[in-house]
C-alpha cells in the first residue's frame, strides 16, 4: 500500500503544459476537467500501487517504471517504498521512443 503520491517537477510541468494547451485550444473548463481526471485517476495507486502495467520501453531503468492510461496520456510512475512517484505524463499520440526524454525527474 502507498501512503502518498508525489509528482516530479517534470510531471508537474507536463500537466501545466497540457492545461495551457487545452485552455487555448478548447476552453478553461475542458482544461481543468482533463487535469482533474488525470490527478484523480492516479489515486488508484494508494490502494493498489501495482495497478499499472510494467513499461517495457523503460525496462533499462532501475526504477521499474509502470504506467496507467488516463484519457490519451500514459502516467509513468514508480514505487519508492511507500511513495508512488509520478515521473511523467506522456501523450500517447507521440512517438513512444520519445518516452525516455520525458523522464527528467527532479
C-alpha contacts under 8 A as a table, 3 or more apart, distances in Angstrom:
res1	aa1	res2	aa2	distance
1	X	45	X	8.00
1	X	46	X	6.05
1	X	47	X	5.60
1	X	48	X	6.34
1	X	49	X	6.34
1	X	82	X	6.74
2	X	5	X	7.53
2	X	45	X	6.79
2	X	46	X	4.66
2	X	47	X	6.67
2	X	48	X	7.64
2	X	49	X	6.30
2	X	81	X	7.84
2	X	82	X	4.58
2	X	83	X	5.45
2	X	84	X	6.47
3	X	46	X	6.37
3	X	82	X	5.41
3	X	83	X	6.00
4	X	46	X	6.69
4	X	82	X	7.03
4	X	83	X	5.24
4	X	84	X	6.50
5	X	43	X	7.86
5	X	45	X	7.86
5	X	46	X	7.44
5	X	83	X	5.70
5	X	84	X	4.77
5	X	85	X	5.94
5	X	86	X	7.24
6	X	83	X	6.88
6	X	84	X	6.19
6	X	85	X	4.86
6	X	86	X	6.10
7	X	11	X	6.01
7	X	12	X	6.28
7	X	85	X	5.84
7	X	86	X	4.73
7	X	87	X	6.64
8	X	11	X	5.17
8	X	12	X	6.27
8	X	85	X	6.86
8	X	86	X	5.97
8	X	87	X	5.45
8	X	88	X	7.51
8	X	105	X	5.72
8	X	106	X	5.87
9	X	12	X	5.03
9	X	13	X	6.14
9	X	105	X	6.73
9	X	106	X	5.63
10	X	13	X	5.12
10	X	14	X	6.23
10	X	87	X	6.92
10	X	88	X	6.51
10	X	102	X	7.49
10	X	103	X	7.34
10	X	104	X	5.93
10	X	105	X	6.00
10	X	106	X	6.83
11	X	14	X	4.96
11	X	15	X	6.22
11	X	86	X	6.60
11	X	87	X	5.70
11	X	88	X	4.53
11	X	89	X	5.66
12	X	15	X	5.10
12	X	16	X	6.28
13	X	16	X	4.98
13	X	17	X	6.18
14	X	17	X	4.99
14	X	18	X	6.18
14	X	88	X	7.32
14	X	89	X	6.15
15	X	18	X	5.05
15	X	19	X	6.11
15	X	35	X	6.86
15	X	89	X	6.99
16	X	19	X	5.00
16	X	20	X	6.04
17	X	20	X	5.05
17	X	21	X	6.07
18	X	21	X	5.19
18	X	22	X	6.23
18	X	31	X	7.50
18	X	35	X	7.75
19	X	22	X	5.37
19	X	23	X	5.94
19	X	31	X	4.99
19	X	32	X	6.81
19	X	34	X	7.84
19	X	35	X	6.64
20	X	23	X	5.11
20	X	24	X	6.27
20	X	31	X	7.43
21	X	24	X	5.28
21	X	25	X	5.92
21	X	31	X	7.84
22	X	25	X	4.91
22	X	26	X	5.20
22	X	27	X	6.23
22	X	28	X	7.09
22	X	30	X	6.73
22	X	31	X	4.87
23	X	26	X	5.64
23	X	27	X	4.50
23	X	28	X	4.40
23	X	29	X	7.56
23	X	30	X	7.10
23	X	31	X	5.24
24	X	27	X	6.28
24	X	28	X	7.63
26	X	30	X	6.55
26	X	31	X	7.49
27	X	30	X	5.31
27	X	31	X	6.25
28	X	31	X	5.04
28	X	32	X	6.16
29	X	32	X	5.31
29	X	33	X	6.13
30	X	33	X	5.03
30	X	34	X	6.18
31	X	34	X	5.31
31	X	35	X	6.26
32	X	35	X	5.15
32	X	36	X	6.02
33	X	36	X	5.21
33	X	37	X	6.15
34	X	37	X	5.02
34	X	38	X	6.33
35	X	38	X	5.17
35	X	39	X	6.13
36	X	39	X	5.09
36	X	40	X	5.79
37	X	40	X	5.34
37	X	41	X	5.74
37	X	70	X	7.55
38	X	41	X	5.01
38	X	42	X	6.67
38	X	70	X	6.10
38	X	71	X	7.84
39	X	42	X	5.80
39	X	43	X	7.37
40	X	43	X	5.47
41	X	44	X	6.44
41	X	70	X	6.86
42	X	45	X	5.77
42	X	68	X	7.67
42	X	75	X	7.96
43	X	46	X	5.69
43	X	47	X	7.87
44	X	47	X	5.86
44	X	48	X	5.99
44	X	49	X	7.33
44	X	51	X	7.42
45	X	48	X	4.76
45	X	49	X	4.13
45	X	50	X	7.04
45	X	51	X	6.64
45	X	84	X	7.04
46	X	49	X	6.00
46	X	84	X	7.85
48	X	51	X	5.47
49	X	52	X	7.60
49	X	79	X	7.20
49	X	84	X	7.05
50	X	53	X	7.38
50	X	66	X	7.75
51	X	68	X	7.59
52	X	66	X	5.57
52	X	67	X	4.85
52	X	68	X	4.91
53	X	66	X	5.29
53	X	67	X	5.60
53	X	68	X	7.05
54	X	64	X	7.20
54	X	65	X	6.10
54	X	66	X	4.21
54	X	67	X	6.50
55	X	58	X	5.59
55	X	59	X	6.57
55	X	64	X	7.92
55	X	65	X	5.71
55	X	66	X	4.97
55	X	67	X	6.22
55	X	76	X	7.94
56	X	59	X	5.07
57	X	60	X	7.90
57	X	96	X	7.83
57	X	97	X	7.69
57	X	99	X	7.84
58	X	61	X	5.87
58	X	64	X	7.83
58	X	65	X	6.50
58	X	100	X	6.90
59	X	62	X	7.60
59	X	64	X	6.69
59	X	65	X	7.23
61	X	64	X	6.46
61	X	65	X	7.48
63	X	78	X	6.07
63	X	79	X	7.61
64	X	78	X	6.12
64	X	79	X	7.84
65	X	76	X	6.49
65	X	77	X	5.56
65	X	78	X	4.83
66	X	76	X	5.80
66	X	77	X	5.41
66	X	78	X	5.98
67	X	74	X	5.98
67	X	75	X	5.22
67	X	76	X	4.48
67	X	77	X	5.91
68	X	74	X	5.64
68	X	75	X	5.09
68	X	76	X	6.82
69	X	72	X	7.02
69	X	73	X	5.65
69	X	74	X	4.59
69	X	75	X	6.15
70	X	73	X	5.33
70	X	74	X	6.43
70	X	75	X	7.19
72	X	91	X	6.01
72	X	92	X	5.64
72	X	93	X	7.23
73	X	89	X	6.22
73	X	90	X	5.33
73	X	91	X	4.56
73	X	92	X	5.39
74	X	88	X	7.91
74	X	89	X	5.83
74	X	90	X	5.00
74	X	91	X	6.36
74	X	92	X	6.26
75	X	86	X	6.93
75	X	87	X	7.72
75	X	88	X	5.98
75	X	89	X	4.76
75	X	90	X	6.36
76	X	86	X	6.00
76	X	87	X	5.56
76	X	88	X	5.05
76	X	89	X	6.29
76	X	90	X	7.31
77	X	84	X	6.64
77	X	85	X	5.38
77	X	86	X	4.35
77	X	87	X	5.21
77	X	88	X	7.03
78	X	84	X	5.85
78	X	85	X	5.42
78	X	86	X	6.81
78	X	87	X	7.38
79	X	82	X	7.15
79	X	83	X	5.87
79	X	84	X	4.63
79	X	85	X	6.16
80	X	83	X	5.17
80	X	84	X	6.20
80	X	85	X	6.94
81	X	84	X	7.99
86	X	89	X	7.87
87	X	103	X	6.03
87	X	104	X	7.63
87	X	105	X	6.10
88	X	102	X	6.09
88	X	103	X	6.01
90	X	94	X	7.99
90	X	99	X	6.84
90	X	102	X	7.28
91	X	94	X	5.87
92	X	95	X	7.65
92	X	96	X	7.31
94	X	98	X	7.29
95	X	98	X	5.73
95	X	99	X	7.71
96	X	99	X	5.45
97	X	100	X	6.95
98	X	101	X	5.40
98	X	102	X	7.07
99	X	102	X	5.44
99	X	103	X	7.23
100	X	103	X	5.45
101	X	104	X	7.08
